[in-house]
Amino acid sequence: MTDKFQQLADKIDAALLTGDNTAIATILAEIASAEIARLLESLPPKERLSVWAQVAPKRCAKVLLALPQPQRRALIQHTDEAKLIAGLSQMQMDELADIDADLPMPVVSAMVQAMDSQRRQRYELVRDYPDQSAGGLMDVDISALRADVSIKAALRYLRRLRQREGQLPEHLDSLMVVDRNNTLVGIIPLSLLVSSEMDTSLSELMSTEITCFTPEMSASKVAQVFKDKDLLSAPVVDGEHKLIGRITVDDVIDVIQDEADKALYSQAGLNNHPDLFAPIVRSASRRALWLGINLLTAFLAAWVIGLFEAAIEKVVALAVLMPVVASMGGVAGSQTLTMVTRGLALDQINRNNIIKLIGHEFGIGALNALLWASLVAFIALKWFGDWQLGLVFGLAMVIVLITGVLAGASIPVLLKKIGIDPALAGGVVLTTVTDVVGFFAFLGLATLFIL
């Protein structure tokens, strides 16, 4: 937590203790909507509702938009319809479409009835697309002009647009150029627009090399293209190349953040954006599934150990060294698993390079296996004075390290092929493989060479 946010949280806590709602409202008025959302997430339910009640009506919709869905729905249930409508009236059509599924039907109906025909048409267009698609991300309030328009006329259009709407569209960095059928033919940066001669036509300045998206494209692919090409905005076109919307970098940042959060929570078997103060029973039930799966895999590893119970009783050193073998395999596998899972998410891994990648990881695992196997064999020899134990320890280390990297490279690919998210299940499967192979190799070799 940053010092600034900690100071903010301290001020809110002090105001909550004294019941000073005026102080809370003053604090909230001075910070961004996204900061209010972060603050609300950090509070227990009772305090969260107290602070939420002090959010100005015209800002409540922006705050709701910045909140994860579970917290958003909970606050909407405790908000009167008048306050919701006051905030929603400030939103763009794409933003309204992002949260309308969480709103009471009377509120949505009131909003739609209050729209003019153009805004209603735009709203109905964007709400038809899934949230995690280019269509779901796009803003339909776009600025487009014909190619034969002069720069002077274009600037006059922008001034009138600002006067009519109160402001220009957010993150406006370029103008779209279309023909009479609304087909996208070019794009012109505002920097070029304001630095060229007034009587120049847009057709003379526009670029026809346009990065654009179709509304069905996934949000993750859109984010990757924005990152690769350093875009600030990009048009969305339909199958006939007609302009229907615009995606801006602020929406793409949200996609990147959501994907990062999902990957982080998935590794622990948690749902995306878990509430810090969700009801205990509900949170416990959600976590119980992965705890149960982990318990089953742990019993599988314990069963393998049980197969060699006699060997462990005779050579106590085996029990001392067993965790080292499994741990090293798990770490080596996790390193590879993380790289491959990320590569799959970014479409860097395909059937053309997967074999080469596995071979590459095998080489890395083999080198590390030789290095660390030599070291642990030497340590075991000095510690227990038994060269056979050192040999077994070293050989087991070679086996488990190579197995770990091979499993880390192949498990995500296999899981994705059968439709399971590698970020969610990869770690559990990997741990099972490295534990079972590590224990079996170490204890099996000990049984063969020592007993």
N, C-alpha and C positions, 0 to 999 in steps of 0.2 A: 504494500500500500504506500503510495507517495505521501510525502509530508503534507502537501496541500490537501489531499483527500482525507488524511488522518485528522487534520485541523478542522475540516468541514464536518467530519463525523463527530468530533468532540463537541463542536458547537451545537449540533443537532441533539446529541445526547443530553447536554446541559439544558437545552430548551425543553426537551421532553420531560426531564425530571421536575422542572418548575411549572410545566404546563403552559409555557409561554408560546402560544400559537402564532402571535404576531411576529416574534423573533424567527420562528421556523419559516413563515411565509416570506420574510425579508431575506433570509439566507437563500431560499429556493429561487427567489426572483433574480438573484445575482449570478446564478450558475446555469450551465447549459442543460438542455433536456436529457442528454445522455448521462450527464453526471448525476442528475436527479434519479435516473433509473438505476445507476450503480449504487447509489445511496440506499434506495428502497430495497434492493436485493440484499444488502448487508444487514438489514434490520429484521428482528423477529416479527411475526404477524401482527401483534397488537400495535407495536410502535410503527410498523409499516403503514397501517391504516391511518394512524394519527398524522403522520407526515403527508401521506397522500391527500388527506382532506385539505391540506394547505396549499396544494398545487393549484395555480391559477387555471380557471377553466379553459382559457385559450391555449394553454400549453399542455393540457392533460393528454391530448391525442399523441403529440410528439413523444411524450414520456412513455406512454403505452407501447408505441411503436418500437422503442429502444429496449423494452423489457422482453425476456423470454416468455414463451406462450403460457406456461403454467402460472407464473406470477401475474401476467397480464390478465388472464381470465379471472383470477381471484380478486384483483382490484376492480375490474369491470362490474363484478357482482355487487360491489359495495359503492357504486357510483350512480348518482341519479342521472336520468336520461338527459335532462337539460344541460348538465355539465358536459356530458359526452358529446352532445350535438354541438355545443359551443366550441369544443376543441376540434372536432372532426371537420367543421366547416373551414378550418385553416389548412387542411391537408391537401396534397396533390392526389390525383386519381389513383396512381400506382400505390401510394402509401395507404390510402383507404382500402384498396383491394387486398393489401397485405394483412389487415386485421379485421376485415368485415366478418369473417367466420366466427370470431370471438365475441362479436357485439350482439346485443339483443335485437331481435327482428324489428321491433317498433322503431328503434334508432336507425337501423339501416334503411327502413322504408321511408322514414322522415327525411333522411339525407338524400335519397334518390329522388323523392318528390320535389325537393327544393332545388335540384339541379336544372339548368337549362338543357335543351335538347342536345347541344354539342357535348357538354360535360357528361351527360348521361350516356351518350354513345361511347365516349372515351372510357368511361368507367366500366361499362359492360364489355368493352373490348379487352381490357387488361385483366379483368377478373376471371376470364375464361381460361387463362393460362396458369399452370402450376407455379407455386412460389419459387421453386428451385429450377426455373427455366428463364431464358432470355426474355420471354414474354411477360413473365411475372416480375422481372426486374425493371422493365422499361418504363419510362415516363412518356405518356402520350401527349403531354403539353410541349410540343416541339415547334421550333422556329424554322420554317422552310420558305424559300423564295424561288421564283422562276429564274432561269439562266439569263434571260434578256434584260433583267433588271439592272440598273446602274448602282454603283456604290452609294451615291447620294440618296437614291430612293430606298436602298437597304437600310441606311442609317436612320432615315426618317421613319421607316417601319419599326425599327427597334425602339426609337423614342416614343412612338405612339403606343407600342406594346407595353412599355414601362408605365406610361401614364394610365393606360387602361387597367393593367393588372396590379399596379403598385410596385412591381419589381420585374426584372427579367427572369426567365427560367433559371433555376439553380444550376451552377457549374456550367454556364453557357460559355464555351470556348470556341465554338464554330457554328456556322450556319449551313444547313442542308440546302442543296439546290435540286429542284425537281422540275419535270416537264409538266405540260398541261394535264397529264393523266396521273400526276402525283408519283411518277416513277423517279426514283433517285438517280440522278445523273452526275452529281459531284458534291464536293464539300469545300468550304472555304474558312480558314481560321480567322477569328476576329482580329488578331494581330495584323494580318494582311489586309483585312477589310479597312481598318482605320488608318493604314499607312499608304494607301494607294490613291491615285487621282479620282476625283469625285465622278467624272463622266465615264470611267471604266465600267464595263459590264461584268457581271459575275462570271459569265462564261469564259472571259479572258483570264480570270484569276483562279477559278476553281480547279481542284485536283480531282481527276477521275479515278485515281487509285484509292479506293475506299475499303477500309476494313469494316464490314457490316455483319450482322447476325440475323439468323432466322429465329422467330419466336419460340420454336421447339427446341433449340439448342440448350443443353444443360447449363446451369449457372456456374458449375465448376469449370467447364470448358471456356465459358465467357471470361471468367476470372483469369484463367491461364493466358488467354490471348491478350487481355489488358496488360498483364504483367510482362509478357514477351515483347509487346510493341509499345509499352509506356503510354498507353492511351489515357486521356482524360474523359472522353466520351466517344460513343460510336452509335451509328444508326441501326435500327432494326427494320428489316424489310420482309414482306410476305413472299410467297412463291413466285409472284410476278414482278418482284423487285420494287414494289410500291412501298413508299415510306410509311411506317405505322408507329414508330416510336424511337426513343433514344435512351441508351443506357449510360449512366454517369459513374465516375470513379467511386463516389461515396457508397453507392449500392454494391459495387464490387468489393470494396473493403469489408463490408458487412458479410459478404459471402465467404471471403478468405478467413475472417475471424470465426464464423460459424463452423467452417470445416476444421479449423485448428482446435476449436473447443470440442467438437465431436470426436476427433482423433484422441485427444487427451482423456476425455471421459470414457471412451470405449475401452481404452487399455485397462481401466479399472472395473469394467462391466457396469458402468453407470449410464443412465439415459442422458441425452443431450440437455445441457443447462439444468442440472438438478438444483432445486431450491435449497439453500443452506438451512432453512428452517421449515422444511416440509414436515407434515405430520409424521411422528415417529413410526407408527405402525405401517404406513404406506412406504416410507423409505426403507424400513427393515425388510418388508416383503420384496421390494425390488432388488435389494442387494442379496437376498437369501438365495436366489437362483444361482448366481455366480459363486457364492460361497459353497453351495452344494456341489456344483461342478468341480470346484477346486478340491473339495473333500474327496470326491470320487477318484480324481487323479492322484491325490495323495495316498489313498488306500491302495491304488494300483502300484505306486512306487514302494509302499510298505510291503505289499505282497511279494514283490521281487526280492526285497531284503530278507523277507521271511524264508525264501527258498534257500538262503545261505546262512541260516541261523547257526548251524553247527560250526561253520567256518568262522563266524564272528566270535563265538564263544571260545574257540581255540586261539585265535589271534585277535586280541583286543585292539591292536593298532588299526585294524580294518575299520572299526567303528569310529575311531578318531579321524581317519582320513576320508571316509565316505563323503561327508558334506563338501569337502574341497573339490572333489571330482564333479559332483552335480552342479555346484556353483559355477565353476569355470565353463562348463558346457552351456549353462543357461545364459551367462553373460555374452559369450561368443555368438550364440544363436540370436540373442536379442539385438546385438549390433547389426547383424545381417537382416534380421526380420524388419527392423525399423527402416533400413535403407530400401528394401524391396517393397514394403508397404507404401512408402512415400513415392517410389518410382511408379507403382501401379496407379496411385491416385493422380499422378501427373501425366499418365500415358507415356512414360518413358520406357516401359517394359512391354514387349510384345513377343510374338512367337518367333520373330526373326533374331532376337538377341537373348532370349531367355537361357538357351543352352550355354552360350558364351558367358553369360552372367554367372550361372551356376559354376562353370569351370573357373572363372575368376575368383569367386568366393572360396572354392575348394583350395585354390592356390594360397589364398590368404590364411585359411584355416590350417593348411598343412605346415606353413612356415611358423605360425604361432604355436602349433602343436609340438613341433620339434624343439622350439625354444623353451617353452614352459615345461614340457615333459622332461627335458634334460635337467632343468632346475629342480623340479619337485622330486625327481628320482634321487638327486644328490641330497636334497633336504631329508628325505625319508631314510636314506642310508646313514646320514650323520645322526639323525634323531633316534632311530631305533636300532642302528647297527646291523641291519639285515639287508644284504644286497638283493635278495630275491623280492623282498617287499618293495624296495626302490624300483626294481625293474617292472613289477606289476603296476605300481603306481604310475610310472611313466607311460607304459603302454596304454593303460586305461585313460590317461589324460589325452594321448594322441587320438584314441577312438572317440572320446566324448567331444573334443574340440572340433574334429572334422564332422562328426554327426551334427553338432550344433549349428555350424555354418550351412551345411547342406539342408538341414531342416528349416533354418531361418530363410533360406532362399526359395525353397519349394513350397512350404506351407501356405504363404500368402497367395501364391499363384493358384494352388489347388482350391483354396477356400473361395477365391473370387470366381473360379470356373464353376463351382457348384452353387454360387449365389449367396455366399456368406461373407459378410464384411470382414476382411483380414484384420482391420484395426480392432474389431470387437473380440474375435475368437483366436487370433493368431498367437497371442501370448500364452493362453491357457494350453493350447495344443503343443506349443514349443516346450513349455515347462514339463509337460508329461513325457515328451520324447526324450529330452535331455536327462531327466531324472531316471527314467526307466533304463535307458541305454547306459548311462553312467554307472548306476548301481550294478546292473547286470554285468557290464564289462569288468568292473573292478573286482567284484566278488567272484565272478566266474573265473577270471584269470588267477585270482588268489587261490581258489579251490584247485585249479590245475597245477600250478607251479609251487605252491607253498605247502599245502596239506597232503 
